[in-house]
Amino acid sequence: MTKPLEGRIALVTGASRGIGRAAAFAFAEAGAHVIALARTTGGLEELDDEIRAIGGSATLVPADLADAAAIEKLGPALLERWGRLDILLANAGVLGPLAPLTHVSAKEWAEVFDINVSANWRLLKSVEPALKASESGRAIFLSSGAAHKGLAYWAPYAVSKAALEAMARSYADETRSTSLRVMLVNPGPLRTRMRAQAMPGEDPMTLKTPEGLAPHLVEIASPEWSETGKIFDFPQGKVLTPQMPA
């Protein structure tokens, strides 16, 4: 059976649970060597066991995206060991407080932006040489529909995801003439721990699962993918082109 990611090197952040875990497993199943980054060592080890059980391979990186020094060293280490990075799935993120905007503390605001925006910027700076060394580098960033809805009490998370989208689209435009493709993904409401935290009264069995999204992430990560600077919207099952003002 043909494996669409055969021989590719994929870095997945937030790989110990939820979307990151499902994506890491799917990437490995599709033939990629997965570099799984997360804070939770136990979760990473369980993922490694599952990947090995299907004949795949992984490298575990127990690290915190808030550790700027560790992230700075990551890209050069990947380049030295593998000579390239084919796929970056920037999945890790935090929800932050669900509260009136003016009730959010400066510390809470900064923490959300540090992980959801600044850490992804640091990560991209670190791994860019390795991504550009790939013949078909793919950078995929997980966003949210909250970035566009302007929902009450969701400001820190929503504003951070809007900033992430702007960053990814700018980088896509900067790299448009290269072989690097940059995509955003809106997973919509999925059966994850973050969703349960945000919507505690919701029946999780009514939601789609991260495993349902994973095959689409494999497709976007493949060498055949050609779109850049756009959003794949999982609830609609299609790629959306951002609307630009006249």
N, C-alpha and C positions, 0 to 999 in steps of 0.2 A: 504494500500500500504506500502511495506517495505521501510524504510528510512535507507540508508546505513551508515549514521553518527548519528543515533539515540543515544541520551544521551552523545555524545562526546563534549568536551570543545575545542573550536578552537580560537586561537589568530590570527588575520589578521592585518598586518600593511599596512598603506596606504589605509585604508578601505573606505575613503570618495568618491573615484571616480575610474574610469578605472577598471583595472584588480582586484584590491583589493575590490572594491565595488561589482563587479559581483561575485567574489569568496565568499565574506561574505554572500551575499544573497543566493547563491547556497548551501553553507554549512548549513545555517539556514533552507532552504527548505528541505535539506536532513536529518534534525533532530538535528543538532548540536546547542549548545548554543554558540553564537559568541561573542567574546571579540574584539570589533572593535576599532582599534587605528588609529588616524590620527590627523593632526594639525587643520583641518577645522571642527569646531563644527557644523556649519549649515549642512554640508554634512553628518556628522554622525547622526544628528537628522533625516534627511530625510531617511537615510538608516534604522534607527530604526523604523520609521513609516512603511516603506515597509515590513520589517521583521515581525512586529506585525500584519500587514494586512493579512499575510499568516499563522498566528498562531505560528510564531517562537518567539525566544527570543534573546536578545542581551544585552551586557554591553558595554557602550560607554566609551572610554578612550581618551579624548582630550590630546594629548601629542606630543612632537617633539622628533624624534629619536636622534636628536643632544643633547638632554638633558640627559647627562649620569647619573645624579643622579636619575632622574625619571625612567629611564630604569632599573637601579640597584634595585630599590624598587619594580618593577613590578612583577618579578618572585616570590619572597617571598609572595607578596600579593595574587597572583593566587594560590599558594600552600596552603596558610592559608584558603582561601575562598572555593576552590573546591577540594583541596587535590591532584590535578594532573593537567596536561595540555596534552591533547591528540594530538593536532595539532598546529603547528606553521607554518603559511604562511608568510614568510619574503618577502613581496612584495614591500614595499616602496623603492623608489630610486630617484635619480636626474640625469638629462642628463648632466648638466655642459656645459661649453663652447664648441662650435664647431669651432675650430680655429687651425691654425698651432701649432704643439706641443710646439715649442720654444716661442710662443706668449702667452701661457697660464701662468697666474700669479701663484705664489706660493700659494696665498690665494684660488684661484679657484681650483687648484689641490687638496689642502688639504680639501676643502669643499666637493668635489666629493667623495674622499676616506673616509671621515668621515661618510657620510651617506651610501654609497654603500657597504663599507667594514667594517669599524671599528664599526659602529652602530649595524650591524648585529652580529659582534663578541660579543659586549657588551650584546646584546639581548639574544644571545645563552647562554652566561655565566649566565645571570640572570635567564632564564627559564629552564635551564637544569635539576635541581632537580625535577621540576614539570613535565617535559617531561619524565624523567626516572621513575617517580611514576606511569605513565600510563602503562597499560598492552600492549599497542600498540602505542607508541608515533611516531609521524610523523613530521619531520622537512623539510619544502619545501622552497627552495630559488629560486627567480626569477632572471634568468640570461638574456643573450641576444646573438644573433648570432654575434653581434659586437665584442664579446670577441675573436672570431676566425678569423675574416676577415682582420684585419689590415688596416682598411679604413683610408684614409687621413682625417685629421681634427677631428677624433673621439677619439683621444688617451685617454683623461682623463676617459671618460665613458667606452671605450673598455678595458683599462688596469684595471680599478676597477672591472669590471665584470669578467675578467680573474682571478683576485685575489679572488673574491668571490667564483668562481668555485673551485679554489684550496683549499680554506678554507673548503668548504662543502665536497669535496671529502676526505680530510684528516680526517674530523670529522666522515664521514661515515665509514672510515676504522677503526678509533678508537672505534666505537660503533658497529662494525659488529657482534660481539658475543652477543649483547643484542637484545631486542625486538624493539629498536628504529631504524626506517628506515629514511634515509636522501636522499632527491632527489633534483635535479636541474630541472628547467623548462625553456625552451626557447620558449617564446610565439610567436616569429616572429613578423612581422608588423601587428599591430592591430589598430583599430579605437580608439585611445586614445589621450589625450591632449599632452602627451610627444611626440608621433609620429607626431602630427601636428606641434609641435614646431621644431622637427628635420627636417621634410619634408614639409615645408609650401606650396609648389606647388603641392602636391599630392592630388588626389581626394580621400577623405576618404571613399567614397561609394564603392571603389574597394577593401577595406580591410575587413578582418574578424573582428569580434567583440569580446570584452572580454567575453561576454555571451556565445560565442561559445567555448571558452577555459574552462570555469568554470566546465562543467561536468567532464572533464579530471582531474581537480584539486580535485574534490570530490572523484574520483576513487583513486588517489594517496594518499589522506588523509584517506582512509578507512582502517579498521583493516586487511582487506584481502590483502592489497598491500604488496609485498614481496621484490621488488627490492630495492637496496640501492647503493649510490655512482654513480648514473647514471643520464643522462639528458633525460627528456621527451621533444622531439622536436615537438611542435605543428604543424609547417608547414608540416612535414612529417607524423605526427600522430603516432609516435612510439618512443620507448625508445632506446637511443643510448648509447653504452658502450664507454667511453673515450679510445682512442688509446694510449697505453703506448709505449715509445721507447724501443727497444731491449736492 
